[in-house]
Structure formats: C-alpha cells, structure tokens
Amino acid sequence: MNFYIGNLAFGVTEKDLKELFIEFGEVASTKLITDKFSGQSKGFAFLEMPNNSDADKAIKALNGKTVQGRNIKITQVEENNKKRQKKRF
C-alpha cells in the first residue's frame, strides 16, 4: 500500500520516517519530497508498505501523531492517481 504523509516538520528525514513506520511492518520505500534547488524538504513524503494489513495498522496508529512538533497527516494513495501522475511528467 502506498500513502502520502503530509504536514512533516522540515527536519524529518527518510530515515526518521522509516524508523517510525518499521515497527508496524516492512517498509518497501520512502521518498521525502525536496526542493530541487535548495534540497529543503517540502514537508511531505510518500511511503510504501507491501503488506496492506501492516499499512492499515500504521495509518491508524500514526495519523495525527505529533512528530517533531507537528501533527502528521496520512492518506492512502490510489493506484489510478499514481499512474496518472506518472503520465503527466
């Protein structure tokens, strides 16, 4: 299952995200979105967990949780939207 994680503090790293989610199951990938010129985080990321049951548990436990002073927002990314986004770029 793929999901979007928003409202991240600018200091959060991909490693931080993986450590946060790994306690619920395997994390296949993390992608912190950054500004291409400054390298500064844009405050959101995408994460993939191969086991949907583990991903559901992670979302329920972590959605709204305070991470580095900010309440993170997690939503599932639909596969159709993901394919459409790839075609745009």
Phi, psi and omega per residue, in radians:
M1 nan 2.384 3.107
N2 -1.827 2.458 3.042
F3 -2.557 2.802 -3.130
Y4 -1.710 2.378 3.075
I5 -2.121 2.041 -3.095
G6 -2.028 3.032 -3.139
N7 1.082 0.643 3.129
L8 -1.404 2.502 2.997
A9 -1.135 2.599 -3.075
F10 -1.168 -0.300 3.134
G11 -1.502 -0.121 -3.132
V12 -1.230 2.350 3.131
T13 -1.917 2.946 3.066
E14 -1.058 -0.654 3.110
K15 -1.088 -0.743 3.103
D16 -1.028 -0.775 -3.130
L17 -1.115 -0.785 -3.137
K18 -1.063 -0.772 3.125
E19 -1.101 -0.608 3.134
L20 -1.181 -0.707 -3.044
F21 -1.583 -0.408 -3.035
I22 -1.088 -0.460 3.140
E23 -1.168 -0.239 3.130
F24 -1.737 -0.219 3.138
G25 2.649 -3.034 -3.096
E26 -1.142 2.389 3.045
V27 -1.908 2.026 -3.090
A28 -1.363 -0.689 -3.129
S29 -2.793 2.692 3.007
T30 -2.354 2.504 3.118
K31 -2.464 1.784 3.060
L32 -1.420 2.229 -3.099
I33 -1.506 2.215 -3.107
T34 -2.199 2.792 3.059
D35 -1.219 2.280 -3.043
K36 -1.217 -0.332 -3.140
F37 -1.647 -0.815 -3.070
S38 -1.630 -0.364 -3.073
G39 1.386 -0.015 -3.136
Q40 -1.247 2.428 3.091
S41 -1.027 2.528 3.053
K42 -1.630 0.008 3.069
G43 1.566 0.258 3.056
F44 -2.609 2.834 -3.087
A45 -2.646 2.928 3.030
F46 -2.134 2.480 -3.106
L47 -2.425 2.536 3.131
E48 -2.185 2.301 3.027
M49 -2.141 2.187 -3.062
P50 -1.207 -0.479 -3.116
N51 -1.682 1.990 -3.084
N52 -1.079 -0.617 3.127
S53 -1.119 -0.772 3.090
D54 -1.108 -0.726 -3.133
A55 -1.108 -0.736 3.103
D56 -1.055 -0.740 3.117
K57 -1.092 -0.739 -3.137
A58 -1.112 -0.778 -3.135
I59 -1.083 -0.818 -3.133
K60 -1.079 -0.668 -3.095
A61 -1.378 -0.575 -2.975
L62 -1.829 -0.336 -3.135
N63 -1.084 2.117 -3.129
G64 1.566 -0.079 -3.141
K65 -1.220 2.529 3.096
T66 -1.429 2.130 3.108
V67 -2.220 2.056 -3.096
Q68 0.876 0.770 3.034
G69 1.484 0.042 3.141
R70 -2.258 2.488 3.100
N71 -1.446 1.976 -3.089
I72 -1.347 2.667 -3.136
K73 -2.111 2.175 -3.100
I74 -2.095 2.266 3.066
T75 -2.392 2.556 3.115
Q76 -1.272 2.433 3.084
V77 -1.661 2.174 3.118
E78 -1.338 2.463 -3.104
E79 -1.039 -0.653 -3.136
N80 -1.109 -0.703 3.109
N81 -1.144 -0.666 3.140
K82 -1.086 -0.764 -3.140
K83 -1.151 -0.699 3.127
R84 -1.112 -0.708 -3.134
Q85 -1.116 -0.676 3.131
K86 -1.111 -0.673 -3.116
K87 -1.179 -0.586 -3.113
R88 -1.131 -0.615 -3.034
F89 -1.691 nan nan
